Amino acid sequence: MTALYAADGVDFSLVCDGCGMTVDNLGANLHNWDLAWSLFRRHGWVGTQSTGGPHGCPRCTSQATAPSDR
């Protein structure tokens, strides 16, 4: 699962399945998953709209699409 909910059931975090980068405390400002995901998609995150993922951060996405130096 790549969207982690806090014990209060309101706050949540987004976790990259590639490198583990975590963006915490999204519920306090963005209030719901759909709004948070639409914002992160615009900033280079990839994956499914589902909270279960998988989700990838821009760093992992750019590494996966970068040409090899071989």
PyMOL Python script that loads the backbone (N, CA, C, O; Angstrom):
from pymol import cmd

cmd.read_pdbstr("""\
ATOM      1  N   MET A   1       0.850  -1.177   0.000  1.00  0.00           N
ATOM      2  CA  MET A   1       0.000   0.000   0.000  1.00  0.00           C
ATOM      3  C   MET A   1       0.890   1.234   0.000  1.00  0.00           C
ATOM      4  O   MET A   1       1.856   1.290   0.762  1.00  0.00           O
ATOM      5  N   THR A   2       0.597   2.201  -0.818  1.00  0.00           N
ATOM      6  CA  THR A   2       1.466   3.363  -0.915  1.00  0.00           C
ATOM      7  C   THR A   2       0.840   4.659  -0.418  1.00  0.00           C
ATOM      8  O   THR A   2       1.499   5.698  -0.412  1.00  0.00           O
ATOM      9  N   ALA A   3      -0.393   4.615  -0.012  1.00  0.00           N
ATOM     10  CA  ALA A   3      -0.968   5.745   0.716  1.00  0.00           C
ATOM     11  C   ALA A   3      -1.190   5.229   2.132  1.00  0.00           C
ATOM     12  O   ALA A   3      -1.977   4.310   2.357  1.00  0.00           O
ATOM     13  N   LEU A   4      -0.497   5.824   3.063  1.00  0.00           N
ATOM     14  CA  LEU A   4      -0.558   5.358   4.445  1.00  0.00           C
ATOM     15  C   LEU A   4      -1.384   6.318   5.277  1.00  0.00           C
ATOM     16  O   LEU A   4      -1.096   7.514   5.322  1.00  0.00           O
ATOM     17  N   TYR A   5      -2.400   5.806   5.927  1.00  0.00           N
ATOM     18  CA  TYR A   5      -3.250   6.630   6.772  1.00  0.00           C
ATOM     19  C   TYR A   5      -2.742   6.612   8.203  1.00  0.00           C
ATOM     20  O   TYR A   5      -2.297   5.577   8.700  1.00  0.00           O
ATOM     21  N   ALA A   6      -2.811   7.767   8.867  1.00  0.00           N
ATOM     22  CA  ALA A   6      -2.404   7.886  10.267  1.00  0.00           C
ATOM     23  C   ALA A   6      -3.459   7.249  11.156  1.00  0.00           C
ATOM     24  O   ALA A   6      -4.551   6.913  10.697  1.00  0.00           O
ATOM     25  N   ALA A   7      -3.129   7.087  12.420  1.00  0.00           N
ATOM     26  CA  ALA A   7      -4.043   6.454  13.377  1.00  0.00           C
ATOM     27  C   ALA A   7      -5.357   7.204  13.498  1.00  0.00           C
ATOM     28  O   ALA A   7      -6.377   6.606  13.842  1.00  0.00           O
ATOM     29  N   ASP A   8      -5.353   8.512  13.220  1.00  0.00           N
ATOM     30  CA  ASP A   8      -6.590   9.286  13.328  1.00  0.00           C
ATOM     31  C   ASP A   8      -7.540   9.031  12.161  1.00  0.00           C
ATOM     32  O   ASP A   8      -8.698   9.447  12.210  1.00  0.00           O
ATOM     33  N   GLY A   9      -7.067   8.349  11.109  1.00  0.00           N
ATOM     34  CA  GLY A   9      -7.902   8.014   9.963  1.00  0.00           C
ATOM     35  C   GLY A   9      -8.141   9.172   9.014  1.00  0.00           C
ATOM     36  O   GLY A   9      -8.858   9.017   8.026  1.00  0.00           O
ATOM     37  N   VAL A  10      -7.558  10.333   9.292  1.00  0.00           N
ATOM     38  CA  VAL A  10      -7.761  11.524   8.465  1.00  0.00           C
ATOM     39  C   VAL A  10      -6.481  11.901   7.727  1.00  0.00           C
ATOM     40  O   VAL A  10      -6.499  12.135   6.518  1.00  0.00           O
ATOM     41  N   ASP A  11      -5.378  11.957   8.453  1.00  0.00           N
ATOM     42  CA  ASP A  11      -4.111  12.337   7.844  1.00  0.00           C
ATOM     43  C   ASP A  11      -3.536  11.152   7.075  1.00  0.00           C
ATOM     44  O   ASP A  11      -3.750  10.001   7.457  1.00  0.00           O
ATOM     45  N   PHE A  12      -2.807  11.427   5.994  1.00  0.00           N
ATOM     46  CA  PHE A  12      -2.228  10.358   5.197  1.00  0.00           C
ATOM     47  C   PHE A  12      -0.929  10.818   4.563  1.00  0.00           C
ATOM     48  O   PHE A  12      -0.640  12.012   4.484  1.00  0.00           O
ATOM     49  N   SER A  13      -0.152   9.838   4.112  1.00  0.00           N
ATOM     50  CA  SER A  13       1.137  10.075   3.470  1.00  0.00           C
ATOM     51  C   SER A  13       1.171   9.323   2.147  1.00  0.00           C
ATOM     52  O   SER A  13       0.464   8.331   1.967  1.00  0.00           O
ATOM     53  N   LEU A  14       1.993   9.802   1.228  1.00  0.00           N
ATOM     54  CA  LEU A  14       2.206   9.141  -0.049  1.00  0.00           C
ATOM     55  C   LEU A  14       3.630   8.594  -0.053  1.00  0.00           C
ATOM     56  O   LEU A  14       4.576   9.306   0.284  1.00  0.00           O
ATOM     57  N   VAL A  15       3.777   7.317  -0.439  1.00  0.00           N
ATOM     58  CA  VAL A  15       5.083   6.655  -0.426  1.00  0.00           C
ATOM     59  C   VAL A  15       5.404   6.154  -1.828  1.00  0.00           C
ATOM     60  O   VAL A  15       4.571   5.520  -2.476  1.00  0.00           O
ATOM     61  N   CYS A  16       6.620   6.443  -2.291  1.00  0.00           N
ATOM     62  CA  CYS A  16       7.089   5.936  -3.578  1.00  0.00           C
ATOM     63  C   CYS A  16       7.439   4.460  -3.425  1.00  0.00           C
ATOM     64  O   CYS A  16       8.168   4.083  -2.507  1.00  0.00           O
ATOM     65  N   ASP A  17       6.921   3.626  -4.319  1.00  0.00           N
ATOM     66  CA  ASP A  17       7.219   2.198  -4.270  1.00  0.00           C
ATOM     67  C   ASP A  17       8.633   1.892  -4.754  1.00  0.00           C
ATOM     68  O   ASP A  17       9.160   0.815  -4.475  1.00  0.00           O
ATOM     69  N   GLY A  18       9.253   2.821  -5.474  1.00  0.00           N
ATOM     70  CA  GLY A  18      10.596   2.589  -5.981  1.00  0.00           C
ATOM     71  C   GLY A  18      11.678   2.838  -4.945  1.00  0.00           C
ATOM     72  O   GLY A  18      12.508   1.967  -4.688  1.00  0.00           O
ATOM     73  N   CYS A  19      11.673   4.036  -4.345  1.00  0.00           N
ATOM     74  CA  CYS A  19      12.764   4.417  -3.440  1.00  0.00           C
ATOM     75  C   CYS A  19      12.323   4.600  -1.989  1.00  0.00           C
ATOM     76  O   CYS A  19      13.163   4.750  -1.101  1.00  0.00           O
ATOM     77  N   GLY A  20      11.030   4.589  -1.746  1.00  0.00           N
ATOM     78  CA  GLY A  20      10.545   4.745  -0.380  1.00  0.00           C
ATOM     79  C   GLY A  20      10.376   6.182   0.075  1.00  0.00           C
ATOM     80  O   GLY A  20      10.033   6.423   1.233  1.00  0.00           O
ATOM     81  N   MET A  21      10.612   7.157  -0.822  1.00  0.00           N
ATOM     82  CA  MET A  21      10.422   8.549  -0.439  1.00  0.00           C
ATOM     83  C   MET A  21       8.986   8.740   0.057  1.00  0.00           C
ATOM     84  O   MET A  21       8.036   8.259  -0.561  1.00  0.00           O
ATOM     85  N   THR A  22       8.844   9.442   1.171  1.00  0.00           N
ATOM     86  CA  THR A  22       7.536   9.630   1.786  1.00  0.00           C
ATOM     87  C   THR A  22       7.208  11.112   1.868  1.00  0.00           C
ATOM     88  O   THR A  22       8.040  11.920   2.279  1.00  0.00           O
ATOM     89  N   VAL A  23       5.991  11.460   1.475  1.00  0.00           N
ATOM     90  CA  VAL A  23       5.469  12.815   1.640  1.00  0.00           C
ATOM     91  C   VAL A  23       4.400  12.700   2.719  1.00  0.00           C
ATOM     92  O   VAL A  23       3.341  12.111   2.502  1.00  0.00           O
ATOM     93  N   ASP A  24       4.693  13.271   3.882  1.00  0.00           N
ATOM     94  CA  ASP A  24       3.832  13.112   5.057  1.00  0.00           C
ATOM     95  C   ASP A  24       2.818  14.238   5.216  1.00  0.00           C
ATOM     96  O   ASP A  24       2.923  15.296   4.596  1.00  0.00           O
ATOM     97  N   ASN A  25       1.836  13.973   6.067  1.00  0.00           N
ATOM     98  CA  ASN A  25       0.866  14.972   6.542  1.00  0.00           C
ATOM     99  C   ASN A  25       0.075  15.649   5.427  1.00  0.00           C
ATOM    100  O   ASN A  25      -0.122  16.864   5.453  1.00  0.00           O
ATOM    101  N   LEU A  26      -0.368  14.884   4.470  1.00  0.00           N
ATOM    102  CA  LEU A  26      -1.125  15.448   3.353  1.00  0.00           C
ATOM    103  C   LEU A  26      -2.570  15.767   3.718  1.00  0.00           C
ATOM    104  O   LEU A  26      -3.161  16.684   3.148  1.00  0.00           O
ATOM    105  N   GLY A  27      -3.138  15.033   4.646  1.00  0.00           N
ATOM    106  CA  GLY A  27      -4.536  15.235   5.008  1.00  0.00           C
ATOM    107  C   GLY A  27      -4.821  16.598   5.589  1.00  0.00           C
ATOM    108  O   GLY A  27      -5.908  17.140   5.390  1.00  0.00           O
ATOM    109  N   ALA A  28      -3.870  17.163   6.300  1.00  0.00           N
ATOM    110  CA  ALA A  28      -4.091  18.458   6.946  1.00  0.00           C
ATOM    111  C   ALA A  28      -4.306  19.574   5.925  1.00  0.00           C
ATOM    112  O   ALA A  28      -5.074  20.503   6.171  1.00  0.00           O
ATOM    113  N   ASN A  29      -3.631  19.484   4.783  1.00  0.00           N
ATOM    114  CA  ASN A  29      -3.737  20.551   3.790  1.00  0.00           C
ATOM    115  C   ASN A  29      -4.596  20.199   2.581  1.00  0.00           C
ATOM    116  O   ASN A  29      -5.311  21.053   2.058  1.00  0.00           O
ATOM    117  N   LEU A  30      -4.532  18.968   2.143  1.00  0.00           N
ATOM    118  CA  LEU A  30      -5.230  18.590   0.918  1.00  0.00           C
ATOM    119  C   LEU A  30      -6.551  17.875   1.175  1.00  0.00           C
ATOM    120  O   LEU A  30      -7.374  17.758   0.267  1.00  0.00           O
ATOM    121  N   HIS A  31      -6.761  17.401   2.382  1.00  0.00           N
ATOM    122  CA  HIS A  31      -8.044  16.884   2.886  1.00  0.00           C
ATOM    123  C   HIS A  31      -8.516  15.558   2.315  1.00  0.00           C
ATOM    124  O   HIS A  31      -9.205  14.822   3.022  1.00  0.00           O
ATOM    125  N   ASN A  32      -8.185  15.210   1.076  1.00  0.00           N
ATOM    126  CA  ASN A  32      -8.625  13.915   0.568  1.00  0.00           C
ATOM    127  C   ASN A  32      -7.657  13.392  -0.479  1.00  0.00           C
ATOM    128  O   ASN A  32      -6.900  14.150  -1.086  1.00  0.00           O
ATOM    129  N   TRP A  33      -7.698  12.087  -0.675  1.00  0.00           N
ATOM    130  CA  TRP A  33      -6.763  11.421  -1.569  1.00  0.00           C
ATOM    131  C   TRP A  33      -6.877  11.915  -3.004  1.00  0.00           C
ATOM    132  O   TRP A  33      -5.855  12.147  -3.649  1.00  0.00           O
ATOM    133  N   ASP A  34      -8.084  12.080  -3.518  1.00  0.00           N
ATOM    134  CA  ASP A  34      -8.253  12.463  -4.920  1.00  0.00           C
ATOM    135  C   ASP A  34      -7.592  13.804  -5.218  1.00  0.00           C
ATOM    136  O   ASP A  34      -6.935  13.953  -6.248  1.00  0.00           O
ATOM    137  N   LEU A  35      -7.755  14.765  -4.342  1.00  0.00           N
ATOM    138  CA  LEU A  35      -7.127  16.066  -4.528  1.00  0.00           C
ATOM    139  C   LEU A  35      -5.606  15.951  -4.441  1.00  0.00           C
ATOM    140  O   LEU A  35      -4.889  16.521  -5.263  1.00  0.00           O
ATOM    141  N   ALA A  36      -5.118  15.218  -3.451  1.00  0.00           N
ATOM    142  CA  ALA A  36      -3.671  15.040  -3.292  1.00  0.00           C
ATOM    143  C   ALA A  36      -3.082  14.370  -4.528  1.00  0.00           C
ATOM    144  O   ALA A  36      -2.066  14.830  -5.047  1.00  0.00           O
ATOM    145  N   TRP A  37      -3.694  13.300  -5.005  1.00  0.00           N
ATOM    146  CA  TRP A  37      -3.154  12.569  -6.145  1.00  0.00           C
ATOM    147  C   TRP A  37      -3.165  13.420  -7.408  1.00  0.00           C
ATOM    148  O   TRP A  37      -2.212  13.362  -8.185  1.00  0.00           O
ATOM    149  N   SER A  38      -4.212  14.208  -7.636  1.00  0.00           N
ATOM    150  CA  SER A  38      -4.236  15.053  -8.832  1.00  0.00           C
ATOM    151  C   SER A  38      -3.102  16.075  -8.794  1.00  0.00           C
ATOM    152  O   SER A  38      -2.518  16.382  -9.833  1.00  0.00           O
ATOM    153  N   LEU A  39      -2.787  16.601  -7.626  1.00  0.00           N
ATOM    154  CA  LEU A  39      -1.681  17.543  -7.486  1.00  0.00           C
ATOM    155  C   LEU A  39      -0.334  16.851  -7.730  1.00  0.00           C
ATOM    156  O   LEU A  39       0.506  17.380  -8.458  1.00  0.00           O
ATOM    157  N   PHE A  40      -0.126  15.696  -7.139  1.00  0.00           N
ATOM    158  CA  PHE A  40       1.143  14.991  -7.300  1.00  0.00           C
ATOM    159  C   PHE A  40       1.342  14.496  -8.722  1.00  0.00           C
ATOM    160  O   PHE A  40       2.476  14.461  -9.201  1.00  0.00           O
ATOM    161  N   ARG A  41       0.280  14.113  -9.406  1.00  0.00           N
ATOM    162  CA  ARG A  41       0.386  13.721 -10.822  1.00  0.00           C
ATOM    163  C   ARG A  41       0.918  14.876 -11.655  1.00  0.00           C
ATOM    164  O   ARG A  41       1.730  14.668 -12.556  1.00  0.00           O
ATOM    165  N   ARG A  42       0.476  16.074 -11.367  1.00  0.00           N
ATOM    166  CA  ARG A  42       0.941  17.258 -12.106  1.00  0.00           C
ATOM    167  C   ARG A  42       2.417  17.535 -11.852  1.00  0.00           C
ATOM    168  O   ARG A  42       3.065  18.229 -12.636  1.00  0.00           O
ATOM    169  N   HIS A  43       2.947  17.000 -10.766  1.00  0.00           N
ATOM    170  CA  HIS A  43       4.341  17.242 -10.408  1.00  0.00           C
ATOM    171  C   HIS A  43       5.225  16.014 -10.644  1.00  0.00           C
ATOM    172  O   HIS A  43       6.284  15.875 -10.033  1.00  0.00           O
ATOM    173  N   GLY A  44       4.776  15.123 -11.540  1.00  0.00           N
ATOM    174  CA  GLY A  44       5.634  14.049 -12.003  1.00  0.00           C
ATOM    175  C   GLY A  44       5.470  12.686 -11.358  1.00  0.00           C
ATOM    176  O   GLY A  44       6.160  11.743 -11.745  1.00  0.00           O
ATOM    177  N   TRP A  45       4.580  12.553 -10.391  1.00  0.00           N
ATOM    178  CA  TRP A  45       4.351  11.234  -9.808  1.00  0.00           C
ATOM    179  C   TRP A  45       3.543  10.407 -10.798  1.00  0.00           C
ATOM    180  O   TRP A  45       2.706  10.940 -11.526  1.00  0.00           O
ATOM    181  N   VAL A  46       3.796   9.105 -10.821  1.00  0.00           N
ATOM    182  CA  VAL A  46       3.075   8.197 -11.712  1.00  0.00           C
ATOM    183  C   VAL A  46       2.464   7.066 -10.899  1.00  0.00           C
ATOM    184  O   VAL A  46       2.888   6.781  -9.780  1.00  0.00           O
ATOM    185  N   GLY A  47       1.460   6.430 -11.487  1.00  0.00           N
ATOM    186  CA  GLY A  47       0.821   5.294 -10.843  1.00  0.00           C
ATOM    187  C   GLY A  47      -0.684   5.352 -11.004  1.00  0.00           C
ATOM    188  O   GLY A  47      -1.223   6.145 -11.776  1.00  0.00           O
ATOM    189  N   THR A  48      -1.336   4.496 -10.260  1.00  0.00           N
ATOM    190  CA  THR A  48      -2.789   4.428 -10.327  1.00  0.00           C
ATOM    191  C   THR A  48      -3.413   5.436  -9.374  1.00  0.00           C
ATOM    192  O   THR A  48      -2.770   5.894  -8.429  1.00  0.00           O
ATOM    193  N   GLN A  49      -4.655   5.772  -9.627  1.00  0.00           N
ATOM    194  CA  GLN A  49      -5.356   6.712  -8.746  1.00  0.00           C
ATOM    195  C   GLN A  49      -5.731   6.049  -7.420  1.00  0.00           C
ATOM    196  O   GLN A  49      -6.048   6.738  -6.451  1.00  0.00           O
ATOM    197  N   SER A  50      -5.697   4.748  -7.374  1.00  0.00           N
ATOM    198  CA  SER A  50      -6.018   3.998  -6.159  1.00  0.00           C
ATOM    199  C   SER A  50      -4.991   4.266  -5.065  1.00  0.00           C
ATOM    200  O   SER A  50      -3.806   4.433  -5.352  1.00  0.00           O
ATOM    201  N   THR A  51      -5.436   4.306  -3.828  1.00  0.00           N
ATOM    202  CA  THR A  51      -4.512   4.501  -2.714  1.00  0.00           C
ATOM    203  C   THR A  51      -3.559   3.317  -2.569  1.00  0.00           C
ATOM    204  O   THR A  51      -2.498   3.452  -1.960  1.00  0.00           O
ATOM    205  N   GLY A  52      -3.916   2.182  -3.108  1.00  0.00           N
ATOM    206  CA  GLY A  52      -3.080   0.992  -3.001  1.00  0.00           C
ATOM    207  C   GLY A  52      -1.888   0.984  -3.937  1.00  0.00           C
ATOM    208  O   GLY A  52      -0.999   0.144  -3.802  1.00  0.00           O
ATOM    209  N   GLY A  53      -1.858   1.905  -4.880  1.00  0.00           N
ATOM    210  CA  GLY A  53      -0.710   2.032  -5.767  1.00  0.00           C
ATOM    211  C   GLY A  53      -0.691   0.993  -6.862  1.00  0.00           C
ATOM    212  O   GLY A  53      -1.704   0.357  -7.150  1.00  0.00           O
ATOM    213  N   PRO A  54       0.432   0.829  -7.452  1.00  0.00           N
ATOM    214  CA  PRO A  54       1.738   1.382  -7.097  1.00  0.00           C
ATOM    215  C   PRO A  54       1.863   2.845  -7.498  1.00  0.00           C
ATOM    216  O   PRO A  54       1.149   3.320  -8.382  1.00  0.00           O
ATOM    217  N   HIS A  55       2.779   3.555  -6.839  1.00  0.00           N
ATOM    218  CA  HIS A  55       3.063   4.955  -7.123  1.00  0.00           C
ATOM    219  C   HIS A  55       4.569   5.159  -7.213  1.00  0.00           C
ATOM    220  O   HIS A  55       5.336   4.522  -6.491  1.00  0.00           O
ATOM    221  N   GLY A  56       4.982   6.049  -8.103  1.00  0.00           N
ATOM    222  CA  GLY A  56       6.398   6.342  -8.267  1.00  0.00           C
ATOM    223  C   GLY A  56       6.658   7.838  -8.272  1.00  0.00           C
ATOM    224  O   GLY A  56       5.907   8.605  -8.873  1.00  0.00           O
ATOM    225  N   CYS A  57       7.725   8.247  -7.601  1.00  0.00           N
ATOM    226  CA  CYS A  57       8.092   9.664  -7.520  1.00  0.00           C
ATOM    227  C   CYS A  57       8.777  10.102  -8.816  1.00  0.00           C
ATOM    228  O   CYS A  57       9.181   9.259  -9.617  1.00  0.00           O
ATOM    229  N   PRO A  58       8.910  11.411  -9.025  1.00  0.00           N
ATOM    230  CA  PRO A  58       9.560  11.905 -10.240  1.00  0.00           C
ATOM    231  C   PRO A  58      11.010  11.421 -10.394  1.00  0.00           C
ATOM    232  O   PRO A  58      11.460  11.175 -11.513  1.00  0.00           O
ATOM    233  N   ARG A  59      11.730  11.287  -9.300  1.00  0.00           N
ATOM    234  CA  ARG A  59      13.120  10.829  -9.370  1.00  0.00           C
ATOM    235  C   ARG A  59      13.188   9.406  -9.922  1.00  0.00           C
ATOM    236  O   ARG A  59      13.995   9.126 -10.809  1.00  0.00           O
ATOM    237  N   CYS A  60      12.365   8.521  -9.415  1.00  0.00           N
ATOM    238  CA  CYS A  60      12.365   7.134  -9.904  1.00  0.00           C
ATOM    239  C   CYS A  60      11.859   7.063 -11.338  1.00  0.00           C
ATOM    240  O   CYS A  60      12.356   6.266 -12.133  1.00  0.00           O
ATOM    241  N   THR A  61      10.887   7.881 -11.670  1.00  0.00           N
ATOM    242  CA  THR A  61      10.347   7.892 -13.029  1.00  0.00           C
ATOM    243  C   THR A  61      11.391   8.364 -14.014  1.00  0.00           C
ATOM    244  O   THR A  61      11.526   7.783 -15.090  1.00  0.00           O
ATOM    245  N   SER A  62      12.140   9.413 -13.673  1.00  0.00           N
ATOM    246  CA  SER A  62      13.156   9.920 -14.600  1.00  0.00           C
ATOM    247  C   SER A  62      14.312   8.936 -14.747  1.00  0.00           C
ATOM    248  O   SER A  62      14.891   8.838 -15.829  1.00  0.00           O
ATOM    249  N   GLN A  63      14.663   8.208 -13.692  1.00  0.00           N
ATOM    250  CA  GLN A  63      15.730   7.207 -13.763  1.00  0.00           C
ATOM    251  C   GLN A  63      15.308   6.048 -14.645  1.00  0.00           C
ATOM    252  O   GLN A  63      16.125   5.487 -15.375  1.00  0.00           O
ATOM    253  N   ALA A  64      14.031   5.687 -14.579  1.00  0.00           N
ATOM    254  CA  ALA A  64      13.541   4.561 -15.361  1.00  0.00           C
ATOM    255  C   ALA A  64      13.490   4.894 -16.845  1.00  0.00           C
ATOM    256  O   ALA A  64      13.610   3.994 -17.677  1.00  0.00           O
ATOM    257  N   THR A  65      13.316   6.165 -17.197  1.00  0.00           N
ATOM    258  CA  THR A  65      13.195   6.552 -18.604  1.00  0.00           C
ATOM    259  C   THR A  65      14.472   7.139 -19.161  1.00  0.00           C
ATOM    260  O   THR A  65      14.556   7.393 -20.363  1.00  0.00           O
ATOM    261  N   ALA A  66      15.485   7.366 -18.310  1.00  0.00           N
ATOM    262  CA  ALA A  66      16.753   7.935 -18.769  1.00  0.00           C
ATOM    263  C   ALA A  66      17.513   6.930 -19.612  1.00  0.00           C
ATOM    264  O   ALA A  66      17.508   5.735 -19.314  1.00  0.00           O
ATOM    265  N   PRO A  67      18.170   7.406 -20.670  1.00  0.00           N
ATOM    266  CA  PRO A  67      18.970   6.478 -21.489  1.00  0.00           C
ATOM    267  C   PRO A  67      20.142   5.928 -20.689  1.00  0.00           C
ATOM    268  O   PRO A  67      20.696   6.605 -19.823  1.00  0.00           O
ATOM    269  N   SER A  68      20.499   4.721 -20.985  1.00  0.00           N
ATOM    270  CA  SER A  68      21.612   4.061 -20.299  1.00  0.00           C
ATOM    271  C   SER A  68      22.948   4.606 -20.809  1.00  0.00           C
ATOM    272  O   SER A  68      23.059   5.007 -21.968  1.00  0.00           O
ATOM    273  N   ASP A  69      23.958   4.617 -19.939  1.00  0.00           N
ATOM    274  CA  ASP A  69      25.290   5.073 -20.322  1.00  0.00           C
ATOM    275  C   ASP A  69      26.138   3.946 -20.908  1.00  0.00           C
ATOM    276  O   ASP A  69      27.339   4.129 -21.104  1.00  0.00           O
ATOM    277  N   ARG A  70      25.570   2.834 -21.182  1.00  0.00           N
ATOM    278  CA  ARG A  70      26.320   1.667 -21.678  1.00  0.00           C
ATOM    279  C   ARG A  70      26.614   1.758 -23.132  1.00  0.00           C
ATOM    280  O   ARG A  70      27.236   0.857 -23.694  1.00  0.00           O
TER     281      ARG A  70
END
""", "prot")
cmd.dss("prot")
cmd.show_as("cartoon", "prot")
cmd.util.cbc("prot")
cmd.orient("prot")
